[in-house]
Amino acid sequence: MRKRYKIGLIVISVLLVGVIGIGVLKVFMPSEEENRGDPNVSSVISNINDYGYTLDDRDTDYMKEVFGELENVLNQGEVDYQEYARLLAQLFVIDFYTLDNKINKYDVGGLEYILSSSIETFRQKAVDTIYRDIVDNTYRDRIQDLPEITNVEIVNVKDTTFTLNEEEVEAIKVTMRYEYRKDLGYDTEGTIYFVRNGQKLEVASYTPSIEEV
């Protein structure tokens, strides 16, 4: 009987040590949530109120530079709409194709430049194509090569017309070529048609190729 009693004490002691050890580990070792970095969020650092354009702290230096140029153009007494279209086309391409600063595949860039009635269609198409394979970076732990636009060359800007809702409206057509920090096989040229909504230009059409000028 005394042997059984001793064996029982040994088993209880081992169990107690194990429970205490687990408790100590939980106290002194950080949980998976604690191991993660701060959530990846962005904040607006500048905006052009009358046009609804915003600039975030996560945007690239190149985008900040072009945004500043656009702000200067739009603050003029009389806006040069061809210059406005040129800079807006650059901002759209930079924001849409720079995926490295996006949080996940639903964080689609360039939507604030799109014709309001086409935003959701454009967003869904982007999620299903260009943005499809973006790894989530909510906790800044993503390891993935993603594109960053470093230059947008404007090939041509011209006044034209565009068929919108079966109606021919005035438009500005911009053709472009663009470069990346690293060639990952993404689009390198495109054509945008802008239409006016009051004083504001909006993207009515974008195709990743250069149409004849």
C-alpha positions as CSV (number, residue, x, y, z in Angstrom):
1,M,0.0,0.0,0.0
2,R,2.8,2.4,0.8
3,K,4.4,1.9,-2.6
4,R,1.1,2.7,-4.3
5,Y,0.8,5.8,-2.2
6,K,4.3,6.9,-3.2
7,I,3.5,6.2,-6.9
8,G,0.3,8.3,-6.6
9,L,2.3,11.2,-5.0
10,I,4.8,11.1,-7.8
11,V,2.1,11.2,-10.5
12,I,0.4,14.1,-8.8
13,S,3.7,16.0,-8.4
14,V,4.5,15.5,-12.1
15,L,1.0,16.8,-13.1
16,L,1.3,19.8,-10.8
17,V,4.7,20.7,-12.3
18,G,3.3,20.4,-15.8
19,V,0.3,22.6,-15.0
20,I,2.5,25.2,-13.3
21,G,4.9,25.1,-16.3
22,I,2.2,25.7,-18.8
23,G,0.9,28.6,-16.6
24,V,4.4,30.2,-16.5
25,L,4.8,29.8,-20.3
26,K,1.4,31.6,-20.8
27,V,2.4,34.4,-18.5
28,F,5.9,35.0,-19.9
29,M,5.6,34.0,-23.5
30,P,3.6,36.3,-25.8
31,S,0.5,34.9,-27.5
32,E,0.2,34.7,-31.3
33,E,-1.8,38.0,-31.3
34,E,0.9,39.7,-29.1
35,N,3.6,38.5,-31.5
36,R,2.0,40.3,-34.4
37,G,2.9,43.9,-35.2
38,D,0.5,46.8,-35.1
39,P,-2.4,46.5,-37.5
40,N,-1.6,48.0,-41.0
41,V,-3.7,51.1,-41.3
42,S,-3.3,54.3,-43.2
43,S,-4.3,57.9,-42.6
44,V,-5.0,60.8,-44.9
45,I,-2.2,63.4,-44.9
46,S,-3.6,65.7,-47.6
47,N,-6.7,66.3,-49.6
48,I,-8.2,68.4,-52.4
49,N,-11.6,69.0,-50.9
50,D,-13.5,70.4,-53.8
51,Y,-12.6,67.3,-55.9
52,G,-12.6,64.5,-53.3
53,Y,-9.0,63.5,-53.9
54,T,-6.9,62.3,-50.9
55,L,-3.3,61.4,-50.2
56,D,-2.4,58.8,-47.6
57,D,0.7,58.4,-45.5
58,R,1.4,55.0,-47.1
59,D,1.4,56.5,-50.7
60,T,4.8,56.5,-52.5
61,D,7.0,59.5,-52.8
62,Y,6.3,59.5,-56.5
63,M,2.6,59.7,-55.9
64,K,3.0,62.4,-53.3
65,E,5.0,64.5,-55.8
66,V,2.4,64.1,-58.6
67,F,-0.5,64.8,-56.1
68,G,1.2,68.1,-55.2
69,E,1.4,69.1,-58.8
70,L,-2.3,68.3,-59.3
71,E,-3.1,70.3,-56.2
72,N,-1.3,73.3,-57.7
73,V,-3.1,73.0,-61.0
74,L,-6.6,72.7,-59.4
75,N,-5.9,75.7,-57.2
76,Q,-5.5,78.0,-60.2
77,G,-8.2,80.5,-61.0
78,E,-8.8,78.8,-64.3
79,V,-8.0,75.1,-64.5
80,D,-6.1,73.8,-67.5
81,Y,-8.1,70.6,-68.1
82,Q,-5.5,68.9,-70.4
83,E,-2.9,69.4,-67.6
84,Y,-5.5,68.2,-65.1
85,A,-6.1,65.0,-67.2
86,R,-2.4,64.4,-67.6
87,L,-1.7,64.5,-63.8
88,L,-4.9,62.6,-62.9
89,A,-3.9,59.8,-65.4
90,Q,-0.5,59.5,-63.6
91,L,-2.1,59.4,-60.2
92,F,-4.6,56.7,-61.3
93,V,-1.8,54.5,-62.7
94,I,0.4,55.0,-59.7
95,D,-2.3,54.2,-57.2
96,F,-3.9,51.3,-59.2
97,Y,-0.7,49.4,-60.1
98,T,1.3,50.0,-57.0
99,L,0.2,46.9,-55.1
100,D,3.1,46.9,-52.6
101,N,1.3,49.3,-50.2
102,K,-2.1,47.6,-50.4
103,I,-3.4,45.8,-47.3
104,N,-5.2,43.0,-49.2
105,K,-6.8,42.2,-52.5
106,Y,-9.9,44.2,-51.6
107,D,-7.8,47.4,-51.1
108,V,-8.1,48.5,-54.7
109,G,-6.3,51.7,-55.7
110,G,-7.5,54.5,-57.9
111,L,-11.2,54.2,-57.1
112,E,-11.6,57.9,-56.2
113,Y,-10.8,58.7,-59.9
114,I,-13.4,56.4,-61.4
115,L,-16.8,57.5,-62.7
116,S,-19.1,57.0,-59.7
117,S,-21.5,54.7,-61.5
118,S,-18.7,52.3,-62.5
119,I,-16.8,52.1,-59.2
120,E,-18.2,48.7,-58.0
121,T,-17.8,47.1,-61.4
122,F,-14.2,48.3,-61.7
123,R,-13.4,47.2,-58.1
124,Q,-14.8,43.7,-58.7
125,K,-12.8,43.3,-61.9
126,A,-9.6,44.4,-60.2
127,V,-10.2,41.9,-57.3
128,D,-10.7,39.1,-59.8
129,T,-7.6,40.0,-61.9
130,I,-4.8,42.3,-61.0
131,Y,-5.4,42.2,-57.2
132,R,-6.4,38.5,-57.0
133,D,-3.1,37.1,-55.6
134,I,-2.2,39.7,-53.1
135,V,-1.3,38.2,-49.7
136,D,-3.0,39.8,-46.7
137,N,-0.8,42.2,-44.9
138,T,-3.0,43.2,-42.0
139,Y,-0.2,42.8,-39.5
140,R,2.7,43.9,-41.8
141,D,4.1,40.4,-42.1
142,R,3.7,39.8,-45.8
143,I,6.6,38.4,-47.8
144,Q,5.7,38.9,-51.4
145,D,7.1,40.6,-54.5
146,L,4.5,43.2,-55.6
147,P,4.7,46.0,-58.1
148,E,5.5,49.7,-57.5
149,I,5.1,52.3,-60.2
150,T,8.2,54.5,-60.5
151,N,7.4,56.5,-63.7
152,V,4.4,57.3,-65.9
153,E,5.2,58.8,-69.3
154,I,2.4,60.6,-70.9
155,V,2.4,59.8,-74.6
156,N,-0.5,62.0,-75.7
157,V,-3.3,64.1,-74.4
158,K,-6.1,65.2,-76.7
159,D,-9.7,66.4,-76.6
160,T,-12.2,63.9,-78.1
161,T,-15.6,62.4,-77.5
162,F,-16.7,59.3,-75.6
163,T,-20.0,57.3,-75.8
164,L,-21.4,57.3,-72.2
165,N,-24.9,55.7,-71.7
166,E,-25.5,55.8,-75.4
167,E,-24.8,59.5,-75.5
168,E,-21.8,61.1,-77.2
169,V,-20.1,63.4,-74.6
170,E,-16.9,65.5,-74.6
171,A,-13.9,63.7,-73.2
172,I,-10.1,63.9,-72.8
173,K,-8.1,60.9,-74.0
174,V,-4.7,60.2,-72.4
175,T,-2.3,57.5,-73.5
176,M,0.6,56.4,-71.3
177,R,3.6,54.1,-70.7
178,Y,4.7,53.2,-67.3
179,E,7.7,51.7,-65.4
180,Y,8.1,49.7,-62.2
181,R,10.7,49.4,-59.6
182,K,10.9,45.7,-60.6
183,D,9.5,44.1,-63.7
184,L,7.0,41.5,-62.5
185,G,5.0,41.2,-65.7
186,Y,2.3,43.7,-65.1
187,D,0.8,46.1,-67.7
188,T,3.2,48.8,-69.0
189,E,0.9,51.0,-71.1
190,G,-2.7,52.1,-71.2
191,T,-5.4,54.5,-72.5
192,I,-7.8,56.5,-70.3
193,Y,-10.9,58.5,-71.3
194,F,-11.9,61.2,-68.9
195,V,-15.3,62.8,-68.8
196,R,-16.4,65.9,-66.8
197,N,-18.7,65.7,-63.9
198,G,-19.2,69.3,-63.0
199,Q,-15.7,70.7,-62.5
200,K,-14.3,67.2,-61.8
201,L,-12.7,64.8,-64.3
202,E,-13.6,61.1,-63.9
203,V,-12.3,57.9,-65.5
204,A,-15.0,56.7,-67.9
205,S,-12.8,54.0,-69.5
206,Y,-9.4,52.5,-69.0
207,T,-7.7,49.9,-71.2
208,P,-4.2,48.4,-70.6
209,S,-3.0,49.2,-74.1
210,I,-2.3,52.3,-76.2
211,E,-4.9,53.2,-78.7
212,E,-4.0,55.1,-81.8
213,V,-3.5,58.8,-81.1
